[in-house]
């Protein structure tokens, strides 16, 4: 099966060989065909020396990934962090490794600028795990400072969602889980 270019551009070249296996564990969602996505309104991201275009949303449904080899499963999980279904996004993030690989950083960080606070809690824990590992902390800092527009729009969106939906739960922005994770990214980026 040939992978659609729009899907391929969302993953680093070394991971693209796993796309056919991951795509085999997708089925048509509410907007066919398989692989139906909404492109991001953001500019491409620099990730470990490559330019990637992370999708805004995808509309596929998951099939059981139990048969997937670990690399293909990570591609599958990354794909579902962009699902239109918040429960699927959270389930995918909860299966990320505690200390995620650098190519997963945009998939991990993008949900901080979205509206599901429970996902922000999970992302904050994964960022803390990455920051405990010096090489991953360095890679995370390099990613963050290499993508200033991504950082700025993620912070702006997080603040907006906090202001509209979560001010009663987190009276100050600094108490909002996405804000805490973004502050950790800023501190780490400044140290890189």
Backbone as CSV, one residue per row, in Angstrom:
resi,resn,N_x,N_y,N_z,CA_x,CA_y,CA_z,C_x,C_y,C_z
1,UNK,0.847,-1.168,0.000,0.000,0.000,0.000,0.893,1.231,0.000
2,UNK,0.608,2.199,-0.869,1.393,3.429,-0.930,0.812,4.433,0.055
3,UNK,1.688,5.056,0.814,1.274,6.018,1.830,1.049,7.372,1.174
4,UNK,-0.054,8.012,1.516,-0.360,9.338,1.009,0.734,10.317,1.421
5,UNK,1.130,11.230,0.517,2.183,12.195,0.863,1.840,13.025,2.096
6,UNK,0.583,13.388,2.259,0.200,14.211,3.399,0.429,13.469,4.717
7,UNK,0.290,12.150,4.709,0.564,11.365,5.902,2.070,11.245,6.084
8,UNK,2.784,10.969,5.001,4.235,10.794,5.077,4.925,12.040,5.600
9,UNK,4.454,13.229,5.207,5.129,14.459,5.634,4.938,14.746,7.124
10,UNK,4.113,13.974,7.789,3.901,14.150,9.222,4.892,13.363,10.076
11,UNK,5.736,12.553,9.417,6.663,11.695,10.152,8.078,11.834,9.616
12,UNK,9.071,11.654,10.484,10.457,11.700,10.012,10.726,10.581,9.008
13,UNK,11.671,10.818,8.110,11.948,9.846,7.045,12.271,8.467,7.596
14,UNK,12.985,8.383,8.714,13.345,7.071,9.261,12.137,6.314,9.809
15,UNK,11.031,6.991,10.062,9.821,6.337,10.580,8.814,6.010,9.491
16,UNK,8.996,6.544,8.308,8.005,6.357,7.238,7.870,4.910,6.803
17,UNK,8.895,4.119,6.974,8.781,2.711,6.574,7.753,1.971,7.428
18,UNK,7.404,2.527,8.589,6.419,1.892,9.470,4.990,2.355,9.168
19,UNK,4.849,3.354,8.305,3.517,3.877,8.010,2.559,2.846,7.407
20,UNK,2.958,2.013,6.443,1.998,1.043,5.906,1.451,0.094,6.983
21,UNK,2.307,-0.351,7.895,1.833,-1.240,8.968,0.877,-0.491,9.886
22,UNK,1.231,0.757,10.250,0.350,1.546,11.122,-0.964,1.846,10.420
23,UNK,-0.898,2.177,9.131,-2.111,2.491,8.383,-3.025,1.269,8.248
24,UNK,-2.444,0.076,8.265,-3.252,-1.143,8.199,-4.099,-1.324,9.462
25,UNK,-3.755,-0.597,10.530,-4.531,-0.660,11.778,-5.442,0.550,11.920
26,UNK,-5.869,1.098,10.785,-6.840,2.188,10.755,-8.036,1.720,9.955
27,UNK,-9.158,2.298,10.236,-10.340,2.045,9.422,-11.023,3.384,9.183
28,UNK,-11.889,3.408,8.208,-12.551,4.646,7.833,-13.338,5.207,9.008
29,UNK,-13.137,6.487,9.243,-13.874,7.202,10.274,-15.079,7.897,9.656
30,UNK,-15.552,8.962,10.295,-16.751,9.650,9.798,-16.533,10.363,8.464
31,UNK,-15.262,10.607,8.102,-14.947,11.251,6.824,-14.004,10.350,6.040
32,UNK,-14.538,9.482,5.173,-13.656,8.594,4.426,-12.816,9.395,3.436
33,UNK,-11.761,8.836,2.895,-11.200,7.509,3.074,-10.243,7.469,4.251
34,UNK,-9.645,6.293,4.499,-8.624,6.179,5.523,-7.530,7.188,5.185
35,UNK,-7.036,7.826,6.207,-6.003,8.830,5.985,-6.574,10.221,5.797
36,UNK,-7.880,10.406,6.017,-8.491,11.722,5.872,-8.024,12.601,7.022
37,UNK,-7.365,13.692,6.693,-6.882,14.592,7.729,-7.211,16.029,7.376
38,UNK,-7.135,16.868,8.365,-7.146,18.314,8.157,-5.728,18.782,8.376
39,UNK,-5.175,19.426,7.379,-3.819,19.954,7.504,-3.777,20.987,8.617
40,UNK,-2.618,21.132,9.170,-2.415,22.119,10.218,-2.419,23.515,9.625
41,UNK,-2.861,24.467,10.419,-2.777,25.868,10.021,-1.422,26.458,10.421
42,UNK,-0.621,25.642,11.012,0.696,26.091,11.451,1.713,25.840,10.357
43,UNK,2.853,26.488,10.515,3.925,26.256,9.548,4.601,24.931,9.870
44,UNK,5.366,24.403,8.924,6.077,23.139,9.181,7.002,23.271,10.387
45,UNK,7.247,22.151,11.042,8.103,22.128,12.233,9.459,21.531,11.894
46,UNK,10.468,22.019,12.574,11.810,21.445,12.469,11.953,20.443,13.601
47,UNK,12.182,19.184,13.238,12.307,18.112,14.215,13.553,17.305,13.857
48,UNK,14.559,17.394,14.716,15.800,16.633,14.533,16.337,16.753,13.106
49,UNK,16.373,17.984,12.592,16.949,18.238,11.287,16.025,18.012,10.102
50,UNK,14.783,17.632,10.340,13.822,17.422,9.251,12.658,18.385,9.400
51,UNK,11.967,18.607,8.294,10.773,19.455,8.292,9.558,18.540,8.238
52,UNK,8.688,18.688,9.221,7.474,17.867,9.297,6.247,18.767,9.329
53,UNK,5.147,18.257,8.815,3.876,18.956,8.855,2.908,18.098,9.654
54,UNK,2.755,18.432,10.934,1.894,17.661,11.830,0.443,18.024,11.530
55,UNK,-0.423,17.035,11.312,-1.820,17.358,10.992,-2.555,17.990,12.165
56,UNK,-3.558,18.773,11.827,-4.405,19.362,12.862,-5.329,18.286,13.440
57,UNK,-6.031,17.608,12.578,-6.939,16.537,12.998,-6.952,15.448,11.949
58,UNK,-7.212,14.239,12.401,-7.441,13.118,11.496,-8.712,12.420,11.961
59,UNK,-9.342,11.739,11.032,-10.687,11.209,11.281,-10.776,9.694,11.154
60,UNK,-9.632,9.023,11.162,-9.659,7.569,11.099,-10.096,6.992,12.443
61,UNK,-10.493,5.742,12.405,-10.831,4.991,13.611,-9.746,3.945,13.830
62,UNK,-9.417,3.662,15.088,-8.362,2.667,15.330,-8.879,1.240,15.209
63,UNK,-8.000,0.397,14.715,-8.184,-1.048,14.824,-7.183,-1.507,15.872
64,UNK,-7.310,-2.710,16.366,-6.416,-3.213,17.404,-4.970,-3.238,16.911
65,UNK,-4.065,-2.486,17.570,-2.673,-2.446,17.124,-1.798,-3.538,17.735
66,UNK,-2.405,-4.543,18.354,-1.632,-5.571,19.060,-0.611,-6.256,18.172
67,UNK,-0.898,-6.365,16.887,0.026,-7.057,15.986,1.176,-6.164,15.511
68,UNK,1.124,-4.900,15.852,2.164,-3.981,15.370,3.473,-4.150,16.128
69,UNK,4.526,-4.083,15.404,5.875,-4.066,15.960,6.028,-2.727,16.709
70,UNK,6.886,-2.620,17.733,6.954,-1.400,18.559,7.149,-0.090,17.783
71,UNK,7.990,-0.066,16.747,8.180,1.175,15.980,6.894,1.580,15.259
72,UNK,6.229,0.613,14.658,4.975,0.895,13.963,3.903,1.340,14.949
73,UNK,3.908,0.769,16.148,2.918,1.174,17.141,3.136,2.621,17.568
74,UNK,4.391,3.052,17.695,4.646,4.458,18.035,4.124,5.389,16.946
75,UNK,4.305,5.005,15.682,3.759,5.800,14.579,2.238,5.848,14.694
76,UNK,1.626,4.713,14.963,0.171,4.620,15.120,-0.302,5.500,16.280
77,UNK,0.415,5.448,17.408,0.047,6.277,18.568,0.171,7.757,18.239
78,UNK,1.272,8.136,17.581,1.448,9.541,17.203,0.287,9.993,16.319
79,UNK,-0.089,9.141,15.363,-1.207,9.465,14.465,-2.474,9.744,15.268
80,UNK,-2.728,8.945,16.304,-3.959,9.124,17.072,-3.910,10.257,18.084
81,UNK,-2.748,10.864,18.293,-2.736,12.094,19.111,-3.406,13.229,18.354
82,UNK,-3.630,13.045,17.063,-4.273,14.069,16.237,-5.719,13.698,15.920
83,UNK,-6.267,12.708,16.593,-7.638,12.271,16.356,-8.641,13.385,16.668
84,UNK,-9.767,13.330,15.983,-10.856,14.260,16.279,-11.530,13.909,17.610
85,UNK,-11.270,12.744,18.132,-11.882,12.255,19.373,-10.893,12.433,20.528
86,UNK,-11.240,13.278,21.475,-10.358,13.552,22.613,-10.009,12.311,23.416
87,UNK,-10.936,11.375,23.528,-10.636,10.137,24.261,-9.543,9.340,23.564
88,UNK,-9.578,9.309,22.230,-8.531,8.612,21.477,-7.194,9.347,21.596
89,UNK,-7.226,10.688,21.565,-5.986,11.454,21.732,-5.354,11.144,23.080
90,UNK,-6.160,11.153,24.128,-5.629,10.896,25.463,-5.116,9.467,25.599
91,UNK,-5.848,8.504,25.073,-5.402,7.104,25.146,-4.064,6.929,24.437
92,UNK,-3.887,7.580,23.296,-2.625,7.479,22.561,-1.483,8.081,23.375
93,UNK,-1.700,9.257,23.927,-0.650,9.915,24.715,-0.304,9.090,25.943
94,UNK,-1.287,8.484,26.555,-1.013,7.663,27.748,-0.175,6.427,27.438
95,UNK,-0.107,6.045,26.172,0.730,4.899,25.799,2.115,5.314,25.313
96,UNK,2.389,6.603,25.236,3.730,7.050,24.855,4.731,6.546,25.890
97,UNK,5.983,6.328,25.466,7.010,5.958,26.449,7.206,7.076,27.464
98,UNK,7.565,6.721,28.676,7.756,7.719,29.743,8.773,8.788,29.344
99,UNK,9.787,8.383,28.596,10.791,9.322,28.103,10.737,9.266,26.568
100,UNK,9.819,10.045,25.972,9.564,9.925,24.537,10.763,10.292,23.662
101,UNK,10.799,9.647,22.493,11.817,9.937,21.498,11.599,11.348,20.956
102,UNK,12.678,12.023,20.517,12.539,13.401,20.022,11.534,13.584,18.890
103,UNK,11.358,12.617,18.006,10.413,12.816,16.902,8.964,12.879,17.392
104,UNK,8.717,12.422,18.623,7.369,12.480,19.181,7.039,13.828,19.829
105,UNK,8.049,14.687,20.000,7.821,15.955,20.710,6.672,16.788,20.133
106,UNK,6.581,16.987,18.814,5.460,17.816,18.342,4.102,17.187,18.619
107,UNK,4.031,15.856,18.563,2.770,15.177,18.857,2.425,15.276,20.340
108,UNK,3.436,15.352,21.148,3.259,15.469,22.593,2.874,16.890,22.996
109,UNK,3.528,17.876,22.395,3.354,19.267,22.822,2.107,19.911,22.229
110,UNK,1.747,19.576,21.005,0.612,20.242,20.361,-0.666,20.194,21.202
111,UNK,-0.980,19.099,21.904,-2.204,19.094,22.718,-2.206,20.104,23.869
112,UNK,-1.055,20.668,24.223,-1.044,21.697,25.270,-1.782,22.952,24.815
113,UNK,-1.892,23.162,23.524,-2.617,24.306,22.984,-4.023,23.941,22.562
114,UNK,-4.552,22.878,23.150,-5.910,22.437,22.857,-6.732,22.465,24.143
115,UNK,-7.943,22.021,24.075,-8.911,22.292,25.131,-9.134,21.191,26.159
116,UNK,-8.465,20.057,26.078,-8.748,18.964,27.017,-7.722,18.995,28.151
117,UNK,-8.143,19.457,29.305,-7.237,19.644,30.442,-6.642,18.315,30.915
118,UNK,-7.415,17.241,30.817,-6.911,15.938,31.249,-5.697,15.507,30.412
119,UNK,-5.712,15.838,29.133,-4.566,15.525,28.279,-3.371,16.372,28.700
120,UNK,-3.608,17.618,29.065,-2.504,18.485,29.520,-1.814,17.896,30.749
121,UNK,-2.583,17.305,31.660,-1.990,16.636,32.831,-1.045,15.524,32.377
122,UNK,-1.514,14.697,31.448,-0.708,13.575,30.953,0.540,14.067,30.216
123,UNK,0.385,15.086,29.403,1.525,15.635,28.652,2.557,16.197,29.611
124,UNK,2.107,16.878,30.629,3.042,17.453,31.602,3.903,16.354,32.232
125,UNK,3.310,15.218,32.544,4.075,14.100,33.115,5.105,13.565,32.123
126,UNK,4.731,13.467,30.851,5.675,12.975,29.843,6.815,13.964,29.609
127,UNK,6.511,15.237,29.634,7.565,16.243,29.490,8.522,16.145,30.672
128,UNK,7.974,15.971,31.871,8.837,15.800,33.057,9.731,14.579,32.883
129,UNK,9.205,13.485,32.333,10.016,12.288,32.087,11.132,12.559,31.104
130,UNK,10.828,13.282,30.034,11.861,13.619,29.044,12.927,14.511,29.666
131,UNK,12.519,15.424,30.537,13.474,16.353,31.145,14.387,15.667,32.162
132,UNK,14.006,14.472,32.634,14.857,13.711,33.556,16.028,13.047,32.836
133,UNK,15.948,12.925,31.531,16.962,12.260,30.724,17.760,13.348,29.995
134,UNK,19.019,13.604,30.387,19.763,14.738,29.807,19.791,14.785,28.278
135,UNK,20.044,13.688,27.555,20.022,13.806,26.089,18.638,14.172,25.540
136,UNK,17.592,13.626,26.151,16.240,13.959,25.687,15.873,15.381,26.081
137,UNK,16.306,15.822,27.256,16.055,17.200,27.672,16.729,18.163,26.692
138,UNK,17.944,17.834,26.284,18.656,18.681,25.322,17.912,18.700,23.980
139,UNK,17.485,17.531,23.503,16.741,17.451,22.241,15.420,18.212,22.334
140,UNK,14.758,18.134,23.472,13.499,18.845,23.675,13.741,20.354,23.641
141,UNK,14.813,20.807,24.292,15.155,22.230,24.264,15.463,22.712,22.859
142,UNK,16.201,21.896,22.099,16.526,22.260,20.714,15.255,22.340,19.864
143,UNK,14.346,21.383,20.049,13.078,21.415,19.313,12.306,22.689,19.644
144,UNK,12.225,23.010,20.908,11.428,24.153,21.371,11.969,25.469,20.798
145,UNK,13.279,25.646,20.843,13.833,26.911,20.348,13.917,26.941,18.815
146,UNK,13.917,25.782,18.162,13.946,25.738,16.686,12.585,26.044,16.076
147,UNK,11.534,26.060,16.891,10.168,26.257,16.402,9.465,27.365,17.180
148,UNK,9.972,28.610,17.081,9.408,29.695,17.897,7.948,30.005,17.579
149,UNK,7.531,29.884,16.330,6.122,30.150,16.003,5.215,29.101,16.631
150,UNK,5.642,27.844,16.565,4.894,26.748,17.198,4.774,27.000,18.697
151,UNK,5.886,27.397,19.324,5.873,27.680,20.768,4.915,28.828,21.072
152,UNK,4.996,29.899,20.295,4.164,31.078,20.560,2.675,30.777,20.390
153,UNK,2.312,30.081,19.308,0.893,29.818,19.091,0.364,28.794,20.095
154,UNK,1.197,27.827,20.486,0.761,26.855,21.497,0.503,27.567,22.817
155,UNK,1.388,28.471,23.205,1.202,29.238,24.448,-0.034,30.122,24.364
156,UNK,-0.230,30.773,23.229,-1.387,31.643,23.062,-2.689,30.856,23.152
157,UNK,-2.732,29.713,22.498,-3.945,28.893,22.542,-4.192,28.340,23.943
158,UNK,-3.138,27.919,24.612,-3.299,27.409,25.983,-3.894,28.489,26.880
159,UNK,-3.360,29.698,26.772,-3.876,30.798,27.604,-5.340,31.075,27.284
160,UNK,-5.701,31.034,26.016,-7.091,31.284,25.629,-8.032,30.221,26.185
161,UNK,-7.639,28.936,26.069,-8.497,27.875,26.603,-8.604,27.966,28.120
162,UNK,-7.502,28.303,28.782,-7.568,28.487,30.232,-8.562,29.602,30.569
163,UNK,-8.438,30.727,29.879,-9.270,31.882,30.180,-10.765,31.595,29.982
164,UNK,-11.082,30.871,28.917,-12.486,30.629,28.584,-13.077,29.473,29.390
165,UNK,-12.299,28.379,29.575,-12.885,27.162,30.141,-12.393,26.780,31.533
166,UNK,-11.173,27.132,31.893,-10.583,26.523,33.088,-10.205,27.496,34.199
167,UNK,-10.524,28.759,34.058,-10.199,29.733,35.107,-10.788,29.323,36.465
168,UNK,-12.005,28.776,36.527,-12.525,28.361,37.837,-11.718,27.224,38.472
169,UNK,-11.180,26.314,37.656,-10.387,25.199,38.186,-8.963,25.616,38.518
170,UNK,-8.433,26.544,37.775,-7.059,27.020,37.960,-7.128,28.546,37.986
171,UNK,-7.345,29.131,39.168,-7.576,30.575,39.253,-6.475,31.447,38.627
172,UNK,-5.238,30.962,38.623,-4.191,31.698,37.919,-3.701,30.832,36.773
173,UNK,-3.249,31.489,35.724,-2.758,30.760,34.564,-1.602,29.842,34.943
174,UNK,-0.781,30.253,35.872,0.380,29.446,36.291,-0.048,28.110,36.904
175,UNK,-1.288,28.005,37.368,-1.790,26.759,37.963,-2.393,25.799,36.929
176,UNK,-2.560,26.256,35.724,-3.144,25.463,34.644,-2.092,24.462,34.165
177,UNK,-2.415,23.159,34.055,-1.409,22.157,33.697,-0.671,22.454,32.395
178,UNK,-1.365,22.940,31.375,-0.686,23.271,30.121,0.318,24.395,30.342
179,UNK,-0.048,25.379,31.150,0.867,26.492,31.439,2.095,25.996,32.181
180,UNK,1.915,25.075,33.109,3.055,24.522,33.845,4.000,23.787,32.902
181,UNK,3.438,22.980,32.004,4.265,22.241,31.048,4.985,23.206,30.101
182,UNK,4.286,24.228,29.637,4.897,25.203,28.731,6.002,25.992,29.429
183,UNK,5.811,26.304,30.704,6.861,26.997,31.462,8.093,26.099,31.596
184,UNK,7.881,24.804,31.797,9.014,23.864,31.864,9.745,23.814,30.519
185,UNK,8.991,23.853,29.430,9.622,23.870,28.107,10.419,25.154,27.898
186,UNK,9.861,26.283,28.322,10.591,27.553,28.210,11.888,27.526,29.010
187,UNK,11.813,27.047,30.252,13.016,26.972,31.106,14.065,26.054,30.469
188,UNK,13.620,24.917,30.012,14.543,23.962,29.398,15.145,24.535,28.117
189,UNK,14.328,25.199,27.299,14.837,25.803,26.073,15.872,26.878,26.365
190,UNK,15.655,27.639,27.429,16.608,28.689,27.795,17.931,28.102,28.260
191,UNK,17.891,26.896,28.809,19.114,26.244,29.305,19.866,25.509,28.198
192,UNK,19.223,25.313,27.045,19.839,24.543,25.962,20.857,25.362,25.205
